[in-house]
């Protein structure tokens, strides 16, 4: 009886540790996917896209979400527009054409802000 109880406790502890290890990975993958899934909920200005324009997601900095975005949007479209991910440096953000902007917590140089996207951009910034 005691041996069976110890096996159940050990298995439960192992399962809990494994679930904790997977939770952050799943969280980051969901956040990466959410970046393009927000697009249909935005009222885009009429001139935001020409028929051949892609939906451009710009990523500034590096974190787990930023690392997963390329994989998350692979092969996805928005209203007939292909989705493209562009990793940009803070200094070149003004020249980037972004529709959605994700600023990672690490490597973005947040202390001075990110500046502003280029004039042609219709941007949905990350929260």
N, C-alpha and C positions, 0 to 999 in steps of 0.2 A: 504494500500500500504506500509506504513512504517513498519507495523507489519510483513508483508511478507518479506520485505527487512531484518529486524532484524533476522528473522528465518533463512534466507539464509546465512547471515553473521555468525551467531552463528554456524550453521551446517558446514560451510566452515572452521571456526576456529577449531572446534572439529575434522573434518576430517584431517586437516593439522597437528594438534597435534598428532593424532593417527598415521599418516603416518611417522612422525618424530620418534615416539617411535618404530615403526616396522623396520625402515631402518637399525639401527645398528644390530638388531637381524638377519635380513636377510643377512647382510654383513658378520657377523661371521659364519653363517651357510654355506654360499657360500665358504668362505675361508677354513672351515673345510673340505668341500667336495673336494675342489681343491687339497688338499694334496695328495689324492690318484689318482686324475685325471691327475696329472702331470706324473705319471709313464709311460704311453705309449709314451710320447714324449722324454724319456731319452734313450740314446743308452747304455744299460746296458752291462757290460763286460760279456763274455760267462760264466764265473764262478760265476756270481752274485747270481744265483739261481740253486739249484738242483731241480729235478722234484717235490719233496715233500716240498720244502721250501715255507714258506709264504712270502709275501711282508711285511716287518716290518716297521711301522711308529713309531719312538721314539718321545716322547713329553717330553721336559724339561721345568719345570715351569708350572704356571697356568695363564690362561687368558680365555676370553670367547671362543676363537677358540679352545684352548686345552680342554675345558670342553665339546665341541660338537663333537670332532673327533670320539670318540667311537661310538656315534649314527650315524654319517655320513657314516662310513665304514661298519657298521653292515650288514653282508651278501654279501658284495662286493668282487669281485675277480679281479685279474690282470693277464692276459695271463694264466689263469688256476690255478693261485696261490691264496690261500685265503689271505686276508689282515688282519693283526693283529696289534693292537695298544698297545704300551708298554709305560707306564709313568715311566720315570727314573729320578733319582736324578743326579745332575751334577757330583757328586763324583763317581757315578757308571757308567758313560757314557762309560768309556774305556772298560768295560766288556760287554756292550750291543752290540747286533748284529742288527744294524739299516740299512735300505735301504733308508729311508727318515727321516730326522731330522727336527723337528719343535721346535724352541726355543721361548717360550712364553716371553712376555715382563716383566711379574711379576713373581717373585719366581724362577727365573732361576739363580740368582746370577751372572748376566751378567758382573759385574764390573771386575771379574777376567777371563772372557771368559768361554767357556764351555769345554775347553779341547778338546781332539780328541776322536772320536769313536774308538772302538776296531779295531785291525788289520784286522780281517776277514770282516769288514764292507765295503760295497760299498754304499756310502751315497750320497743322494741328499739333501744338506742342505737347510733350509728355507732361504729366502732372508732377 
